[in-house]
């Protein structure tokens, strides 16, 4: 009888457990995708906020998707950039001028109250939003035509304080971008769906909607202006207010065509650093990478059995990743990328390890220290001392709507 060492046996068991865990998470993702959301009695007027920094891939196409919505109520699109030196400014200005008759406006950031640059923009954009309900998406997000309709319907449900959308990558033209999109569809999307299935308040900062009243109740954007994981804190504050979140069945697309493997590595190391500081179950995440455990089994059992287990685990993870891609964005990955799934898995695990050692983040050219609960700080600047806002005259000059 063939006997395995205790280490090989443990690694084989972890491989099987990991594959089964993926299957359970896949069910959770499928359930979100098929979730019905009853239509509300009426659709509120909504201000759609679009903070931008730098020129993203397909930026104009992403913006145009927000004007192709089938929303039966009134809505406006408010674009935001930090200042006129931002590379997104000329595109945003031209877009606002072209579609001013559709309710598109451009607003420049007023002051810099915190260390989180996105939240700084949201503070200004919310101040300029005309309507009580606000929705927001990142600059690299493209939305389907029923995106706003679904979010409004979700917000109308009893006890729901915030609606959100799981996102998937789209338009990959490089290995780094493909690795990113494969991970968004499987590891990220499936984990998000599972978290909501467990009753956790899921907030995806890429796409969300809530009312100004709810935002004020949970402390406003000022509550998270100095946090890297602002969505996690918002979820906590919603729970304190006895409100829940709801993920819509429609997934939005995170568009990025060209990314290097190094950029993939940096991004997921940064995300691992973030989760390391706010998620108690962070140390269990490697259980979601069956290829790693199968590779360990192969190292302890360098035989046809070991090779077979590694091949099966790799194939399972590749198939799971491709199926999740089809569920989240309507199409699978190219075969040349699917075959590289084991390489992606090794890089994912390595970035997870690296995330536990990182203490700083380079965010839009600013090197910031990341402390407990992702509290951001900069050398020589106290978080107890607010960054002064721009003088009133400068604010009035820098923030008019472009029409």
BELVENQUI-V223980 format. One record per run of one state. SS is the DSSP state (H for helix, E for strand, L for the rest). FROM is the first residue (numbers start at 1). LEN is the number of residues. If there is no record, write none. Layout:
ss,from,len
SS,FROM,LEN
SS,FROM,LEN
This chain:
ss,from,len
L,1,5
H,6,28
L,34,12
E,46,6
L,52,7
H,59,7
L,66,9
E,75,7
L,82,7
H,89,10
L,99,1
H,100,3
L,103,1
E,104,5
L,109,8
H,117,12
L,129,4
E,133,5
L,138,3
E,141,2
L,143,4
H,147,9
L,156,4
E,160,5
L,165,2
E,167,4
L,171,4
H,175,23
L,198,9
E,207,5
H,212,6
L,218,3
H,221,4
L,225,2
E,227,1
L,228,2
H,230,11
L,241,3
E,244,4
L,248,4
E,252,4
L,256,5
H,261,18
L,279,1
H,280,9
L,289,1
H,290,11
L,301,3
H,304,26
L,330,5
H,335,4
L,339,2
H,341,15
L,356,4
E,360,4
L,364,2
E,366,5
L,371,1
H,372,3
E,375,4
L,379,2
E,381,1
L,382,10
H,392,7
L,399,5
